[in-house]
Amino acid sequence: MSLSPNQQLLPLTARVNDHHHLTIGGCAVPELVQTFGSPLYILDEVTVRTACQQYRAALREFYPGEHLVLYASKAWSCLALCALVASEGLGIDVVSGGELYTALQAGVPPHTIYLHGNNKSAQEIREAITAGCPLVLDNWQDIKISETIAREQQVRPRVMVRVTPGIDCHTHAYIRTGQRDSKFGFDLEELPQVFAHLQASPLQCVGLHAHNGSQIFSLAHPQDLPQILLKYYQLARTEFGLDFTELNVGGGLGIRYTEQDDPPTIADWVKAVTTGVISACAQLNLPLPKLLCEPGRSIVGPACVTAYTVGSQKVIPGVRTYIAVDGGMSDNPRPITYQAQYRAVVANRMNAPLSQRVTIAGKHCESGDVLIQDIHLPELEAGDILVILATGAYNYSMASNYNRLPRLAAVLVNNGTAELILQRETYADLLRQDRLPPRLRI
Ligand SMILES: *Cc1c(COP(=O)(O)O)cnc(C)c1O
């Protein structure tokens, strides 16, 4: 059994070569930076594939019913990733027309692409229905727009109803504190009304969906969630005669960003979910639904590192040493957005002793643009390659052009080969959408 990627700080193929250089997917990181430039996202194909395979293998092992794993592409949406996870038999969940377009362009079968979102536009809903993608209905507006388009096109789109399950989880403080107060999905109390409406609807509603948060380490929550959902799932079948056959429990499994993080394995998470589903079905005398789940972070997070080049340093005696790198909050907004913690290594001197405590700063014009506060690292000089770990999830996908920094290139590494999957933006790209009204020309 291979290691669970979400429990590793480094991608599964990370090694140190004879020159004490970090290698990933058989490629030396300093050489990748030389070839493809800096900073650079380096994505390890083996780690992504292994995570996909572990979700599917665990479902086969622990769940006797039908099942489908969807990759939550908001974690990192691009053609190569959509195609990669689809080649492992995963579907894709998308939350916008742009993510939908990306998955479709990557060749992902439309019936495995689920459109989510708490404020879908009519245009986005039309795009999904036209392509033959299922929808996850979040609110009454979704229902109204989807029904109009379904009538227009004389089709019967497959839909699921998203619910906010927080209300019944009295035992868990983390759910009790405000989970009902969420912008996503229908409140449980509203469901009878929704079900009654769907009895005479051109939409083909096949089941329920819930997703309740991210970077979750507890197994109690994934195990308890199906119980709550299946109660309403049964209500829909018995009281309202709806032909429910699918249950989607969302994603949320956490990953290791620092040594302190100790998430359960992918297999343990799947086991908790399936145990919850199987026991609730037995209790409620229900046939097993087709079970869907939607991991994002745990598929792609641990598979990627970001390589930066070290630049200036500022030593404030007795206070702190700042080491600046050539990227920052534009390529990784997680630290400044929610104080996310990361670890780093020096890719060109993996054997050097950790002799100093430093703070890794970005190059943006914000004092808060700090990637790592207080980390033990070797002596560093300009030109060293600093690699921040576990940057696959919500880095590229949340990246910006703040300070007009071009967005990074990304390479997919495997077996000693590196292939470009995102080309580095150029200055010309930065001006691509700019328009200069003639009267302003100088
Ligand atoms: C964000 C999200 C996910 C994925 O969450 P992860 O923590 O990245 O696994 C799954 N489903 C929905 C609806 C989401 O919004």
The ligand as an ORCA input file, in Angstrom:
! r2SCAN-3c Opt
* xyz 0 1
  C     -14.479     23.404     -2.081
  C     -15.448     22.338     -2.348
  C     -15.037     21.005     -2.384
  C     -13.615     20.571     -2.156
  O     -13.145     20.818     -0.882
  P     -11.663     20.328     -0.497
  O     -11.520     20.766      0.907
  O     -10.727     21.018     -1.410
  O     -11.641     18.847     -0.642
  C     -15.988     20.056     -2.666
  N     -17.279     20.387     -2.907
  C     -17.701     21.656     -2.878
  C     -19.115     21.953     -3.182
  C     -16.806     22.673     -2.593
  O     -17.247     23.925     -2.560
*
